């Protein structure tokens, strides 16, 4: 009897053991619970695309890139397309090119701009350095060819023609320059015997000389400002920072005496009566009038008049068209987007351990913010007139592509990384 009871008890325990084992096997049927299989799923469903389980290149990029800055850049591009429809048809009509000539070209350039932006943001820091080295030295060669064989527009040689497409090589050299400076300063920090400072000065000297031979004082100032900012963040002593600042002021004074167009613009800014209102100050007066006419809400899309008279209403003075047709509201949104991208990028590197990443992002963002500030200040007559595009908004193929590369580098360097292997 006792033996029979034990048999029944053992049989019951065996059944329970089998039930527990079967339940465990059913739970393990979903292999995604196992880390090895969860990282490399053999079958990817539609719901896995851009989810945290997506380990493809684009999937990892999406969850590590700064999506807020990416979205702000996309909004700026959208505003640029909108303002292209508003500002460029009168310019195209004056040139007998067809009303939507510049609109079509602007929209077409958005596609390669997005491609360059995303593809550059997929790169590792090591690849960013290699790309910057290639762009810098090839760009210098193209700048020399531009000075000798380029077409002259408004007294400056900045563009090289390749068939129906013109390229401004200095726009591409500018972001590559900041990355190389960051690289040299970071190497100097790692190895005190490395001549990083001498190389940085040489990089700036070569670029600045070629810029002033075009001439392009505005880009020289923006590039030098980013260079000084990088030196300051790298820990240059205050004595040498003061010396560099003094040399910069001396350079501006020299430009006033050696370049007549610089002297004329500064004189007209300080004393507007010295210029001819119908020629020298025409665009500035029209721009200021556009902002006054726009008011808070603007006159409405297509209702502005300044674009009919300003030659560069679709490029350097597109901010004035925005102010007249869409008012202070859109202008504030644009300023806010630029400020957001700058502040957001600085916040992304607050806890960064790589000096190269910190210096490169700072240099690129100073360039980006300074370019936007110069354009808006020039349009509002806060500074002397300077022909510089508004990032991602003004018409211009070279400017759009170069800015896409520059901000793609920023997005790549501010991606969330684990470990230092990808940095060096």
RODO-2510 file (C-alpha; in nm, 4 decimals, decimal comma):
residues 424
     n   res          X          Y          Z
     1     x     0,0000     0,0000     0,0000
     2     x     0,2795     0,2400     0,0967
     3     x     0,4702     0,1419    -0,2150
     4     x     0,1683     0,2258    -0,4297
     5     x     0,1299     0,5678    -0,2628
     6     x     0,4969     0,6498    -0,3359
     7     x     0,4504     0,5555    -0,6985
     8     x     0,1497     0,7835    -0,7270
     9     x     0,3440     1,0700    -0,5584
    10     x     0,6441     1,0239    -0,7873
    11     x     0,4188     1,0197    -1,0921
    12     x     0,2521     1,3435    -0,9782
    13     x     0,5889     1,5120    -0,9252
    14     x     0,7061     1,3959    -1,2666
    15     x     0,3979     1,5411    -1,4357
    16     x     0,4489     1,8720    -1,2565
    17     x     0,8170     1,8759    -1,3600
    18     x     0,7209     1,8172    -1,7227
    19     x     0,4614     2,0956    -1,7083
    20     x     0,7173     2,3407    -1,5684
    21     x     0,9743     2,2392    -1,8290
    22     x     0,7203     2,2751    -2,1083
    23     x     0,6246     2,6205    -1,9824
    24     x     0,9921     2,7248    -1,9730
    25     x     1,0428     2,6016    -2,3270
    26     x     0,7369     2,7959    -2,4448
    27     x     0,8768     3,1130    -2,2840
    28     x     1,2102     3,0639    -2,4586
    29     x     1,0459     3,0139    -2,7972
    30     x     1,0793     3,3912    -2,8552
    31     x     1,4555     3,4044    -2,9073
    32     x     1,4580     3,7822    -2,8861
    33     x     1,4631     3,7387    -2,5060
    34     x     1,8156     3,6017    -2,5451
    35     x     2,0681     3,8904    -2,5881
    36     x     2,2630     3,7078    -2,8579
    37     x     1,9584     3,6709    -3,0786
    38     x     1,8025     4,0067    -2,9880
    39     x     2,0980     4,1943    -3,1390
    40     x     2,0917     4,0087    -3,4703
    41     x     1,7358     3,9088    -3,5552
    42     x     1,7131     3,6773    -3,8503
    43     x     1,3682     3,7986    -3,9504
    44     x     1,2821     4,1683    -3,9378
    45     x     0,9195     4,2741    -3,9398
    46     x     0,7821     4,6072    -4,0517
    47     x     0,7356     4,7106    -3,6890
    48     x     1,1087     4,6601    -3,6214
    49     x     1,2207     4,9272    -3,8705
    50     x     1,3641     5,2280    -3,6800
    51     x     1,2672     5,0624    -3,3513
    52     x     1,5225     5,0031    -3,0759
    53     x     1,5502     4,6434    -3,1938
    54     x     1,6610     4,7588    -3,5394
    55     x     2,0402     4,7078    -3,5520
    56     x     2,0872     4,8130    -3,9148
    57     x     2,3094     5,1099    -3,9979
    58     x     2,0127     5,3451    -4,0327
    59     x     1,8484     5,1990    -3,7238
    60     x     2,1527     5,2590    -3,5058
    61     x     2,1947     5,6054    -3,6615
    62     x     1,8356     5,7015    -3,5847
    63     x     1,8671     5,6197    -3,2136
    64     x     2,2077     5,7854    -3,1662
    65     x     2,1805     6,1004    -3,3788
    66     x     2,0469     6,4287    -3,2376
    67     x     1,6970     6,4078    -3,3839
    68     x     1,5973     6,7492    -3,2466
    69     x     1,8742     6,9297    -3,4348
    70     x     1,8026     6,7188    -3,7417
    71     x     1,4379     6,8231    -3,7263
    72     x     1,5300     7,1913    -3,6851
    73     x     1,7549     7,1717    -3,9923
    74     x     1,4727     7,0088    -4,1897
    75     x     1,2368     7,2913    -4,0877
    76     x     1,4924     7,5495    -4,2034
    77     x     1,5099     7,3723    -4,5393
    78     x     1,1311     7,3808    -4,5635
    79     x     1,1262     7,7536    -4,4872
    80     x     1,3940     7,7978    -4,7531
    81     x     1,1752     7,6296    -5,0142
    82     x     0,8776     7,8430    -4,9062
    83     x     1,0779     8,1663    -4,9333
    84     x     1,2191     8,0532    -5,2673
    85     x     0,8646     8,0448    -5,4045
    86     x     0,8038     8,3888    -5,2549
    87     x     1,1284     8,5691    -5,3440
    88     x     1,2864     8,4188    -5,6561
    89     x     1,0206     8,4536    -5,9363
    90     x     1,0644     8,8340    -5,9737
    91     x     1,4433     8,7901    -5,9888
    92     x     1,4093     8,5203    -6,2555
    93     x     1,1680     8,7359    -6,4566
    94     x     1,4120     9,0289    -6,4558
    95     x     1,6795     8,7960    -6,5950
    96     x     1,4381     8,6455    -6,8521
    97     x     1,4894     8,2959    -6,7125
    98     x     1,1269     8,2030    -6,6487
    99     x     0,9363     8,2681    -6,3287
   100     x     1,0220     7,9444    -6,1475
   101     x     1,3798     7,8992    -6,2696
   102     x     1,5410     7,9526    -5,9281
   103     x     1,2598     7,7671    -5,7496
   104     x     1,3197     7,4542    -5,9568
   105     x     1,6945     7,4682    -5,9034
   106     x     1,6488     7,5229    -5,5306
   107     x     1,4100     7,2280    -5,4942
   108     x     1,6377     7,0040    -5,7024
   109     x     1,9346     7,0925    -5,4784
   110     x     1,7400     6,9842    -5,1697
   111     x     1,7782     6,6162    -5,2670
   112     x     2,1624     6,6077    -5,2773
   113     x     2,1630     6,8325    -4,9716
   114     x     1,9655     6,5766    -4,7707
   115     x     2,1829     6,2944    -4,9045
   116     x     2,5054     6,4689    -4,7999
   117     x     2,3593     6,5623    -4,4616
   118     x     2,2545     6,2067    -4,3754
   119     x     2,5529     6,0277    -4,5291
   120     x     2,8012     6,2559    -4,3504
   121     x     2,6191     6,2123    -4,0193
   122     x     2,6664     5,8335    -4,0528
   123     x     3,0458     5,8687    -4,0391
   124     x     3,2696     5,7915    -3,7435
   125     x     3,5044     6,0645    -3,6141
   126     x     3,8000     5,8983    -3,7864
   127     x     3,6186     5,9165    -4,1190
   128     x     3,5276     6,2798    -4,0527
   129     x     3,8972     6,3648    -4,0159
   130     x     3,9853     6,1870    -4,3404
   131     x     3,7046     6,3617    -4,5279
   132     x     3,8104     6,7000    -4,3894
   133     x     4,1735     6,6436    -4,4953
   134     x     4,0684     6,5530    -4,8488
   135     x     3,8227     6,8429    -4,8833
   136     x     4,0674     7,0988    -4,7415
   137     x     4,3571     7,0299    -4,9761
   138     x     4,1433     6,9701    -5,2861
   139     x     3,9514     7,2862    -5,1987
   140     x     4,2707     7,4929    -5,1777
   141     x     4,3681     7,3765    -5,5253
   142     x     4,0240     7,4727    -5,6572
   143     x     4,0508     7,8124    -5,4869
   144     x     4,3801     7,8785    -5,6657
   145     x     4,2201     7,7816    -5,9967
   146     x     3,9232     8,0055    -5,9149
   147     x     4,1492     8,3055    -5,8555
   148     x     4,3326     8,2498    -6,1836
   149     x     4,0526     8,1214    -6,4078
   150     x     3,7249     8,1792    -6,2232
   151     x     3,4487     8,4131    -6,3325
   152     x     3,4362     8,7605    -6,1809
   153     x     3,1074     8,8722    -6,0270
   154     x     3,0752     9,2156    -5,8638
   155     x     3,4520     9,2527    -5,8469
   156     x     3,5211     8,9148    -5,6808
   157     x     3,6439     8,5803    -5,8152
   158     x     3,4795     8,3158    -5,5966
   159     x     3,3110     8,0784    -5,8397
   160     x     3,4467     7,8187    -6,0797
   161     x     3,2279     7,7048    -6,3689
   162     x     3,1831     7,3348    -6,4474
   163     x     2,9401     7,3268    -6,7374
   164     x     2,6042     7,4574    -6,6187
   165     x     2,7082     7,4321    -6,2552
   166     x     2,9252     7,6787    -6,0629
   167     x     3,1027     7,5907    -5,7411
   168     x     3,2397     7,8106    -5,4640
   169     x     3,5259     7,6004    -5,3293
   170     x     3,5827     7,8169    -5,0213
   171     x     3,2410     7,7150    -4,8854
   172     x     3,3610     7,3531    -4,8632
   173     x     3,7058     7,4378    -4,7282
   174     x     3,5521     7,6326    -4,4399
   175     x     3,4079     7,3368    -4,2390
   176     x     3,7046     7,1136    -4,3297
   177     x     3,9365     7,3793    -4,1875
   178     x     3,7675     7,3739    -3,8450
   179     x     3,7849     6,9933    -3,8269
   180     x     4,1563     6,9912    -3,9114
   181     x     4,2287     7,2607    -3,6525
   182     x     4,0444     7,0553    -3,3903
   183     x     4,2469     6,7486    -3,4897
   184     x     4,5816     6,9299    -3,4615
   185     x     4,4948     7,0860    -3,1253
   186     x     4,3757     6,7508    -2,9881
   187     x     4,6989     6,5823    -3,1017
   188     x     4,8991     6,8599    -2,9375
   189     x     4,7137     6,7952    -2,6115
   190     x     4,7916     6,4221    -2,6320
   191     x     5,1554     6,4811    -2,7311
   192     x     5,3073     6,8128    -2,6098
   193     x     5,5936     6,7732    -2,8598
   194     x     5,3539     6,7657    -3,1566
   195     x     5,3667     7,0998    -3,3502
   196     x     4,9895     7,1370    -3,3465
   197     x     4,9840     7,5140    -3,2961
   198     x     5,2242     7,5786    -3,5823
   199     x     5,0154     7,3605    -3,8133
   200     x     4,6948     7,5406    -3,7059
   201     x     4,8483     7,8790    -3,7861
   202     x     4,9654     7,7475    -4,1232
   203     x     4,6180     7,6123    -4,2041
   204     x     4,4615     7,9498    -4,1238
   205     x     4,7300     8,1437    -4,3101
   206     x     4,6877     7,9478    -4,6333
   207     x     4,3097     7,9708    -4,6248
   208     x     4,2978     8,3398    -4,5256
   209     x     4,5448     8,4465    -4,7953
   210     x     4,3439     8,2735    -5,0679
   211     x     4,0200     8,4208    -4,9324
   212     x     4,1565     8,7742    -4,9362
   213     x     4,2878     8,7259    -5,2908
   214     x     3,9305     8,6645    -5,4129
   215     x     3,8524     8,8853    -5,2035
   216     x     3,6094     8,7586    -4,9372
   217     x     3,6526     8,9467    -4,6102
   218     x     3,3280     8,8154    -4,4583
   219     x     3,4250     8,4495    -4,4800
   220     x     3,7741     8,5367    -4,3542
   221     x     3,6237     8,6977    -4,0433
   222     x     3,3861     8,4052    -3,9787
   223     x     3,6625     8,1474    -4,0228
   224     x     3,9048     8,3406    -3,8006
   225     x     3,6387     8,3806    -3,5312
   226     x     3,5828     8,0032    -3,5254
   227     x     3,9605     7,9478    -3,5127
   228     x     4,0003     8,1854    -3,2156
   229     x     3,7104     8,0152    -3,0369
   230     x     3,8747     7,6761    -3,0814
   231     x     4,2062     7,8080    -2,9448
   232     x     4,0285     7,9523    -2,6416
   233     x     3,8482     7,6263    -2,5659
   234     x     4,1737     7,4332    -2,6146
   235     x     4,3241     7,6318    -2,3278
   236     x     4,5455     7,8906    -2,4956
   237     x     4,6875     8,1361    -2,2359
   238     x     4,5062     8,4689    -2,2132
   239     x     4,8195     8,6579    -2,3144
   240     x     4,8322     8,4795    -2,6478
   241     x     4,4555     8,5131    -2,6889
   242     x     4,4955     8,8890    -2,6504
   243     x     4,7771     8,8858    -2,9047
   244     x     4,5634     8,6919    -3,1546
   245     x     4,2703     8,9305    -3,0992
   246     x     4,4987     9,2296    -3,1562
   247     x     4,6242     9,0743    -3,4796
   248     x     4,2642     9,0260    -3,5893
   249     x     4,1840     9,3925    -3,5280
   250     x     4,5002     9,4901    -3,7142
   251     x     4,3882     9,2732    -4,0052
   252     x     4,0502     9,4479    -4,0215
   253     x     4,2180     9,7890    -4,0165
   254     x     4,4512     9,6788    -4,2957
   255     x     4,1535     9,5577    -4,5004
   256     x     3,9988     9,9037    -4,4655
   257     x     4,3048    10,0687    -4,6217
   258     x     4,3941     9,8082    -4,8830
   259     x     4,0491     9,7077    -5,0156
   260     x     3,8426     9,9989    -5,1534
   261     x     3,5114     9,8115    -5,1412
   262     x     3,5627     9,7406    -4,7696
   263     x     3,6394    10,1059    -4,6987
   264     x     3,3355    10,2181    -4,8992
   265     x     3,0959     9,9877    -4,7144
   266     x     3,2304    10,0845    -4,3718
   267     x     3,2164    10,4564    -4,4546
   268     x     2,8586    10,4254    -4,5794
   269     x     2,7610    10,2338    -4,2674
   270     x     2,9097    10,4967    -4,0358
   271     x     2,7830    10,7906    -4,2432
   272     x     2,4941    10,6986    -4,4777
   273     x     2,5110    11,0434    -4,6414
   274     x     2,8412    10,9452    -4,8033
   275     x     2,6718    10,6858    -5,0263
   276     x     2,4368    10,7225    -5,3182
   277     x     2,0909    10,6162    -5,1908
   278     x     1,9917    10,4995    -5,5408
   279     x     2,2935    10,2745    -5,5829
   280     x     2,5221    10,2144    -5,2860
   281     x     2,2513    10,1992    -5,0167
   282     x     1,9609    10,0887    -5,2345
   283     x     1,9322     9,7295    -5,1087
   284     x     1,9710     9,8323    -4,7443
   285     x     1,6965    10,0970    -4,7670
   286     x     1,4634     9,8581    -4,9461
   287     x     1,5335     9,5900    -4,6873
   288     x     1,4547     9,8151    -4,3924
   289     x     1,1374     9,9335    -4,5654
   290     x     1,0338     9,5707    -4,6135
   291     x     1,0540     9,5018    -4,2400
   292     x     0,8494     9,8134    -4,1646
   293     x     0,5839     9,7130    -4,4168
   294     x     0,5644     9,3577    -4,2841
   295     x     0,4880     9,4435    -3,9245
   296     x     0,3891     9,1594    -3,6922
   297     x     0,1988     8,9271    -3,9258
   298     x     0,3300     9,0317    -4,2669
   299     x     0,1485     9,1331    -4,5819
   300     x     0,0802     8,7734    -4,6839
   301     x     0,2471     8,5237    -4,9191
   302     x     0,3197     8,6793    -5,2571
   303     x     0,2031     9,0257    -5,1488
   304     x     0,5471     9,1733    -5,0848
   305     x     0,7027     9,4353    -5,3114
   306     x     1,0665     9,4446    -5,2007
   307     x     1,1505     9,1293    -5,3963
   308     x     1,0647     9,3161    -5,7182
   309     x     1,3417     9,5691    -5,6632
   310     x     1,6189     9,4007    -5,4623
   311     x     1,8587     9,2127    -5,6949
   312     x     1,9517     8,9559    -5,4301
   313     x     1,6094     8,9113    -5,2744
   314     x     1,6292     8,5321    -5,3140
   315     x     1,9832     8,5039    -5,1734
   316     x     2,1564     8,7505    -4,9411
   317     x     1,8403     8,9526    -4,8634
   318     x     1,5895     8,6693    -4,8349
   319     x     1,5389     8,7616    -4,4677
   320     x     1,3866     9,0918    -4,5817
   321     x     1,1353     8,9064    -4,8001
   322     x     1,0453     8,6896    -4,5016
   323     x     0,9942     8,9982    -4,2877
   324     x     0,7673     9,1717    -4,5395
   325     x     0,5476     8,8805    -4,6431
   326     x     0,5359     8,6766    -4,3192
   327     x     0,6154     8,9422    -4,0608
   328     x     0,7936     8,9347    -3,7297
   329     x     0,6402     8,5953    -3,6492
   330     x     0,8354     8,4005    -3,9114
   331     x     1,1512     8,6038    -3,8509
   332     x     1,1348     8,5113    -3,4819
   333     x     1,0834     8,1449    -3,5701
   334     x     1,3888     8,1521    -3,7973
   335     x     1,6054     8,3182    -3,5326
   336     x     1,4777     8,0694    -3,2749
   337     x     1,5655     7,7724    -3,4978
   338     x     1,9219     7,8953    -3,5468
   339     x     1,9614     7,9604    -3,1753
   340     x     1,8156     7,6179    -3,0924
   341     x     2,0610     7,4348    -3,3190
   342     x     2,3585     7,6247    -3,1754
   343     x     2,2604     7,5773    -2,8103
   344     x     2,1532     7,2170    -2,8631
   345     x     2,4870     7,1278    -3,0237
   346     x     2,6823     7,2834    -2,7387
   347     x     2,4710     7,0933    -2,4846
   348     x     2,5393     6,7638    -2,6657
   349     x     2,9142     6,7996    -2,6051
   350     x     2,8929     6,9140    -2,2421
   351     x     2,9833     6,5659    -2,1168
   352     x     3,2023     6,4664    -2,4122
   353     x     3,5422     6,3192    -2,3192
   354     x     3,7092     6,3595    -2,6594
   355     x     3,8852     6,6925    -2,7029
   356     x     3,8768     6,6505    -3,0795
   357     x     3,4977     6,6181    -3,0821
   358     x     3,4554     6,9189    -2,8525
   359     x     3,6809     7,1441    -3,0587
   360     x     3,5449     7,0308    -3,3959
   361     x     3,1807     7,0813    -3,2963
   362     x     3,2584     7,4206    -3,1437
   363     x     3,4365     7,5385    -3,4584
   364     x     3,1613     7,4170    -3,6918
   365     x     2,8819     7,5609    -3,4792
   366     x     3,0560     7,8973    -3,4421
   367     x     3,0787     7,9106    -3,8211
   368     x     2,7126     7,8157    -3,8593
   369     x     2,5856     8,0650    -3,6023
   370     x     2,8162     8,3449    -3,7214
   371     x     2,7043     8,3055    -4,0814
   372     x     2,3383     8,3332    -3,9831
   373     x     2,4136     8,6296    -3,7557
   374     x     2,6099     8,8155    -4,0249
   375     x     2,3324     8,7656    -4,2807
   376     x     2,0562     8,8886    -4,0513
   377     x     2,2638     9,1771    -3,9138
   378     x     2,3568     9,2904    -4,2637
   379     x     1,9930     9,2791    -4,3752
   380     x     1,8892     9,4859    -4,0722
   381     x     2,1802     9,7288    -4,1270
   382     x     2,3300     9,6471    -3,7878
   383     x     2,6673     9,5868    -3,9552
   384     x     2,8080     9,6969    -4,2946
   385     x     2,6562     9,5168    -4,5907
   386     x     2,8117     9,1757    -4,6501
   387     x     2,7050     8,9258    -4,9133
   388     x     2,6638     8,6075    -4,7102
   389     x     2,3848     8,3524    -4,7457
   390     x     2,1449     8,2556    -4,4700
   391     x     2,2127     7,8871    -4,3862
   392     x     1,9687     7,6424    -4,5521
   393     x     1,7322     7,9261    -4,6499
   394     x     1,9032     8,1415    -4,9126
   395     x     1,9311     8,0244    -5,2719
   396     x     2,2739     7,8852    -5,3583
   397     x     2,3922     7,5386    -5,4573
   398     x     2,7458     7,5499    -5,3120
   399     x     2,6189     7,7030    -4,9905
   400     x     2,3500     7,4368    -4,9435
   401     x     2,5826     7,1444    -5,0132
   402     x     2,8656     7,2813    -4,7969
   403     x     2,6287     7,3539    -4,5086
   404     x     2,4883     7,0018    -4,5382
   405     x     2,8404     6,8624    -4,5073
   406     x     2,9183     7,0926    -4,2143
   407     x     2,6046     7,0116    -4,0159
   408     x     2,6349     6,6440    -4,1120
   409     x     2,9744     6,6510    -3,9409
   410     x     2,8161     6,8102    -3,6335
   411     x     2,5446     6,5433    -3,6230
   412     x     2,8061     6,2693    -3,6659
   413     x     3,0304     6,4025    -3,3890
   414     x     2,7424     6,4588    -3,1455
   415     x     2,5982     6,1084    -3,1869
   416     x     2,5837     5,9021    -2,8683
   417     x     2,8867     5,6718    -2,8653
   418     x     2,9978     5,4021    -2,6230
   419     x     3,3685     5,3922    -2,5593
   420     x     3,6563     5,5770    -2,7178
   421     x     3,7290     5,3301    -2,9965
   422     x     3,5194     5,5172    -3,2492
   423     x     3,6766     5,8527    -3,1610
   424     x     4,0391     5,7741    -3,2326
***
